[in-house]
Amino acid sequence: MSKKNIVVVGGGTGNHTTLTGLRSCDCNLTAIVAMTDSGGSSGRLRNELGHLPPGDLRRCLMALADGAEASNLMRRLFDYRFSAGDGLSGHSFGNLLLAALTEVTGDTITAIHEAARILGVKDTVLPVTLTRATLCARLVDGSELVGESAIDLRDDNLEVPIDYIRLDPKAYVYPPVLDAIAGADAIVLGPGDIYTSVLPNLLVEDVAQAINESDAVKIHVCNLMTKPNESAGFHTSNFLALLTEYLGTRQPLDFLLVNNAPLPPRLLDRYAADGQYPVELDEAASLTMVGRIVGRPLLAPGVFIRHNPTALGSAIMEIVAAKPGKPRDTGARPAVYDCDDFAAPAMGDARYGPIAALRDDDAQDPGATLTVPSAGADGG
């Protein structure tokens, strides 16, 4: 059986986590990376040299780096950040190397290829665009935030939500991105900051249309926690609503992947002090915008609430191997079928067929849950 082609769309730490989890899986990976970062080291290099911001590209390359000892040292170097030095403080070595490679080779794409060769990366990292565009957010009160960092770091008027985001100027897709989407068996959207990491990719000309037209399984990995300046009060349905809105489609996504492991109370208290709360699953509303909801224990151990890359990669591969059938009736509103011990029930006229790859032995796995549309109103 040929390897599955998986395209991961996003930016920042979200792409890094997903790619880290999938790197050791039997698949071909392509990372499509947002090019709107305007803060920190990336923002300084963008402003001073006129380059595309290298930070998110660097993170993806690090995630896909070969596991050999030499490559491990290079991965550490790529992530090294100077803490002193006039002009150096705050810069990461990887960002500076990508900037230098861009200057030496003459273009960003060749710089990425050379950095990938240095790190032993066998998979593909693609900037979503080569256009130097600025991310702008319009708030519901009519005010505007200019620049990704202004959106990501805003700490006042947090009670005023974002109305919409746009790119200035219009950004045009880097053509290999369309080829990767067309050849994908699965497209993974998220996790990551919804307005500053995931959605900016969909604002680039032709990207949303290409995703809509793709036959790939479309998976949204939902964030574990809300973020006060982007997603305060969000449930899973709010993330899905934004994705379908910016995709410009009423066709539901295929899968929503959520964590079902309990979050430690001590960590919840600490995050609550910063205005961050768990993203709650609202099944009924979410199932109007997604075919199936899959719950798996995705929480990483430690002092932060983060996805476990290995668990996330395994869950994505499980879904990708399933390859569900096409919707039969896109106009029907699905009811809710929910069971902790999923064993491929008879779905009748439900919008999606049963998933063989969501294993029969899930009945012995207390961490596995699945929510799917039922065949009738009494299915839940």
C-alpha positions in Angstrom: 0.0 0.0 0.0 1.4 3.4 -1.0 2.1 6.0 1.7 -0.6 8.5 2.5 0.0 12.1 1.5 -0.8 14.4 4.5 -0.8 18.2 4.2 -0.6 20.1 7.5 -1.9 23.7 7.2 -1.1 26.3 9.9 1.8 28.0 11.5 3.7 28.5 14.8 3.8 25.8 17.5 0.6 24.1 16.1 2.4 23.0 12.9 5.5 22.0 14.9 3.4 19.7 17.2 1.5 18.0 14.4 4.6 17.5 12.2 6.6 16.2 15.2 3.9 13.6 15.8 3.6 12.5 12.2 7.3 12.5 11.4 7.8 8.9 12.4 4.6 7.7 10.8 4.4 6.0 7.5 3.3 9.0 5.4 4.5 11.7 3.1 4.3 15.1 4.8 3.9 18.6 3.4 3.7 21.6 5.8 1.9 24.7 4.4 3.1 27.6 6.5 1.5 31.0 7.1 3.8 33.9 6.1 2.3 36.7 8.3 4.5 36.6 11.4 5.5 40.2 12.3 6.8 39.9 15.8 10.1 38.9 17.5 13.1 37.7 15.6 11.0 37.0 12.4 9.4 40.4 12.4 12.8 42.1 12.8 14.3 40.2 9.9 11.2 40.9 7.8 11.4 44.6 8.5 15.2 45.0 8.3 15.9 42.8 5.3 12.6 42.6 3.5 12.5 38.8 3.7 9.5 36.6 4.4 9.3 35.8 8.1 11.4 32.7 8.7 10.2 31.7 12.2 7.4 29.4 11.3 9.4 27.8 8.5 12.2 27.2 11.0 9.8 25.4 13.4 8.5 23.1 10.7 12.0 22.2 9.5 13.0 21.5 13.1 10.0 19.2 13.5 10.8 17.3 10.4 14.5 17.0 11.0 16.2 13.7 10.8 16.6 11.9 14.2 20.3 11.2 13.7 22.7 12.6 16.3 24.3 15.1 13.9 20.8 16.3 12.9 19.8 16.5 16.5 22.7 18.9 17.1 21.6 21.0 14.1 18.0 21.0 15.5 19.3 22.4 18.8 21.3 25.0 16.9 18.3 26.0 14.8 16.3 26.6 18.0 19.1 28.4 19.9 18.2 32.0 20.7 20.8 34.6 21.6 20.2 36.3 25.0 22.8 39.0 24.6 24.7 41.0 22.0 23.9 44.3 20.3 21.5 43.4 17.5 21.8 39.6 18.2 19.7 39.4 21.4 16.3 37.8 20.7 17.3 36.3 17.4 17.3 32.6 16.9 20.2 31.0 15.1 17.8 29.2 12.7 16.1 32.4 11.7 19.5 34.1 11.0 20.7 31.0 9.0 17.5 31.1 6.9 18.0 34.8 6.3 21.7 34.3 5.4 20.7 31.5 3.0 18.1 33.7 1.4 20.8 36.4 0.8 23.4 33.9 -0.5 21.0 31.9 -2.7 18.9 34.8 -3.8 15.5 33.5 -2.8 13.4 32.0 0.0 12.6 28.7 -1.7 16.2 27.8 -2.3 17.0 28.8 1.3 14.4 26.4 2.6 15.7 23.6 0.4 19.2 24.1 1.7 18.1 24.3 5.3 16.2 21.1 4.8 19.3 19.4 3.4 21.3 20.5 6.4 18.7 19.1 8.8 18.2 15.9 6.9 14.5 16.7 6.2 12.9 14.3 3.7 9.5 15.9 3.7 8.3 19.2 2.3 7.9 22.7 3.8 6.1 25.3 1.7 5.4 28.9 2.4 1.8 29.5 1.5 2.7 32.6 -0.4 5.8 34.5 -1.5 3.8 37.8 -1.2 4.9 40.0 1.6 1.5 40.7 3.1 0.4 42.1 6.4 -2.3 40.5 8.5 -5.0 43.0 9.6 -7.9 42.4 12.0 -11.1 44.4 12.2 -12.8 44.4 15.5 -16.6 44.5 16.0 -16.3 48.1 17.3 -14.8 49.2 14.0 -11.2 49.6 15.2 -8.4 47.7 13.4 -5.2 45.9 14.4 -2.4 45.9 11.9 0.2 43.2 12.0 0.1 39.6 13.3 1.9 40.6 16.4 -0.6 43.3 17.2 -3.4 40.7 17.0 -1.5 38.0 18.9 -0.2 40.2 21.7 -3.1 42.6 22.3 -3.9 43.0 25.9 -6.6 45.7 26.0 -10.2 45.9 24.9 -10.2 42.1 25.1 -14.0 42.2 25.5 -14.2 43.4 21.9 -14.0 40.3 19.6 -12.5 40.1 16.2 -15.0 40.7 13.3 -12.8 39.5 10.5 -9.2 39.4 9.2 -7.7 40.2 5.9 -4.3 40.5 4.1 -2.9 43.7 2.8 -2.0 43.6 0.0 -3.7 40.6 -1.6 -1.4 37.5 -1.4 -1.0 35.0 -4.2 -0.4 31.3 -3.6 2.9 29.7 -4.1 1.9 27.3 -6.9 3.4 24.1 -5.4 1.0 24.6 -2.5 -1.9 23.9 -4.9 -0.2 20.8 -6.2 0.3 19.5 -2.6 -3.4 20.1 -1.8 -4.6 18.4 -5.0 -2.5 15.3 -4.3 -3.4 15.1 -0.6 -5.1 12.1 1.0 -5.7 14.2 4.1 -5.6 17.9 5.0 -5.0 18.8 8.7 -6.2 22.3 9.8 -4.8 23.3 13.2 -4.1 23.2 16.1 -2.9 26.7 16.6 -4.1 30.3 17.1 -7.1 30.4 14.8 -6.8 34.0 13.6 -3.0 34.3 13.4 -1.8 30.8 12.5 -4.6 28.8 10.7 -7.0 31.2 8.9 -4.3 33.4 7.3 -3.5 30.5 5.0 -7.1 30.5 3.8 -6.9 34.2 2.9 -4.3 33.6 0.3 -5.7 33.6 -3.2 -6.9 30.1 -4.4 -6.0 28.2 -1.2 -9.5 27.9 0.2 -10.9 26.9 -3.2 -8.2 24.2 -3.6 -9.0 22.7 -0.2 -12.7 22.7 -1.0 -12.2 21.0 -4.3 -9.8 18.4 -2.9 -11.0 14.9 -2.3 -8.8 14.6 0.8 -10.1 13.9 4.2 -10.3 17.2 6.0 -9.5 17.2 9.7 -9.6 20.0 12.2 -7.5 19.4 15.3 -9.1 21.6 17.9 -7.1 23.7 20.4 -7.1 22.5 24.0 -7.5 26.0 25.5 -9.1 29.3 24.5 -7.0 32.5 24.1 -8.4 35.7 25.5 -7.3 37.9 22.6 -8.5 35.6 19.8 -10.9 32.9 21.0 -12.4 33.9 24.4 -15.5 31.8 25.2 -15.1 29.6 22.1 -16.5 26.2 21.9 -15.6 23.6 19.2 -18.4 24.9 17.0 -16.9 28.4 17.0 -13.7 27.1 15.5 -15.5 25.1 13.0 -17.7 28.0 12.0 -14.7 30.2 11.3 -13.0 27.5 9.3 -16.0 26.9 7.1 -16.6 30.7 6.8 -13.0 31.4 5.6 -13.1 28.3 3.4 -16.2 29.8 1.8 -18.2 26.6 1.9 -21.3 25.1 3.5 -19.9 21.6 3.1 -19.0 20.2 6.5 -15.4 19.2 7.3 -14.9 15.4 7.6 -13.5 15.1 11.2 -13.1 17.1 14.3 -10.3 15.7 16.5 -10.6 16.6 20.2 -8.8 15.7 23.4 -10.9 13.6 25.9 -8.2 13.3 28.6 -9.0 15.2 31.8 -7.1 18.4 32.4 -5.3 18.7 35.8 -7.1 21.1 38.1 -3.9 22.8 39.2 -3.0 23.6 35.6 -6.6 24.8 34.9 -6.3 27.2 37.8 -3.0 28.6 36.5 -4.3 29.1 33.0 -7.6 30.6 34.3 -5.5 33.3 35.9 -4.4 34.3 32.4 -7.9 34.2 31.0 -7.5 30.8 29.3 -10.1 28.1 29.7 -10.7 24.6 28.1 -12.4 24.6 24.7 -15.7 22.8 25.4 -17.1 20.3 23.0 -20.7 21.3 21.9 -21.6 18.2 19.9 -24.9 19.2 18.4 -23.7 22.5 17.1 -20.4 21.0 15.9 -22.1 18.2 14.0 -23.8 20.7 11.7 -20.4 21.6 10.4 -18.4 18.3 10.7 -19.2 14.7 9.7 -17.6 13.0 12.8 -16.1 14.0 16.1 -13.3 11.8 17.3 -12.1 12.0 20.9 -8.7 10.7 22.0 -6.4 11.3 25.0 -4.2 13.9 23.4 -2.8 15.7 26.5 0.9 15.8 26.9 2.4 15.3 30.4 4.1 18.2 32.1 3.4 21.7 33.5 1.8 23.1 30.3 -1.5 22.2 28.6 -0.3 21.0 25.3 -1.0 18.3 22.7 1.1 15.1 23.0 2.7 14.9 19.5 2.9 11.2 19.5 -0.7 10.7 20.5 -1.8 13.4 18.0 0.1 11.8 15.2 -1.4 8.4 16.0 -4.9 9.7 16.1 -4.5 11.5 12.8 -3.1 8.4 11.1 -6.0 6.4 12.4 -8.4 8.8 10.8 -6.5 9.0 7.6 -6.5 5.2 7.3 -10.2 5.2 7.6 -10.9 7.3 4.4 -14.7 7.8 4.9 -17.1 7.7 2.1 -18.6 10.8 0.5 -21.6 12.5 2.0 -24.9 11.1 0.6 -27.2 14.0 1.5 -25.5 17.3 2.2 -28.8 18.9 3.0 -29.7 16.7 5.9 -29.1 18.0 9.5 -27.4 15.2 11.4 -28.6 13.9 14.7 -26.1 13.0 17.4 -24.8 9.4 17.9 -22.4 9.2 20.8 -20.8 6.1 22.3 -17.6 5.4 24.2 -17.2 1.9 22.8 -17.5 2.5 19.1 -18.0 -0.7 17.1 -19.2 0.5 13.6 -23.0 0.6 14.1 -25.3 0.3 11.2 -25.7 3.9 9.9 -28.6 3.4 7.5 -29.1 6.7 5.6 -26.6 8.7 7.7 -24.4 11.1 5.9 -21.2 9.1 6.4 -20.5 5.4 6.4 -18.9 3.5 9.3 -15.1 3.8 9.8 -13.3 0.5 9.8 -10.1 2.1 11.0 -11.7 3.3 14.2 -11.0 -0.1 15.5 -13.3 -2.7 17.0 -10.8 -2.9 19.9 -11.8 0.7 20.9 -14.3 -1.1 23.1 -11.3 -2.0 25.3 -9.8 1.5 25.1 -11.4 3.7 27.8 -9.7 6.7 26.2 -11.5 6.4 22.9 -14.7 8.2 22.1 -16.4 8.9 18.8 -19.4 11.1 17.9 -21.0 10.6 14.5 -24.3 11.5 12.9 -26.9 8.8 13.6 -29.4 7.2 11.2 -32.4 8.6 13.0 -33.6 11.1 15.6 -33.3 8.5 18.3 -29.7 7.6 17.6 -28.3 9.5 20.6 
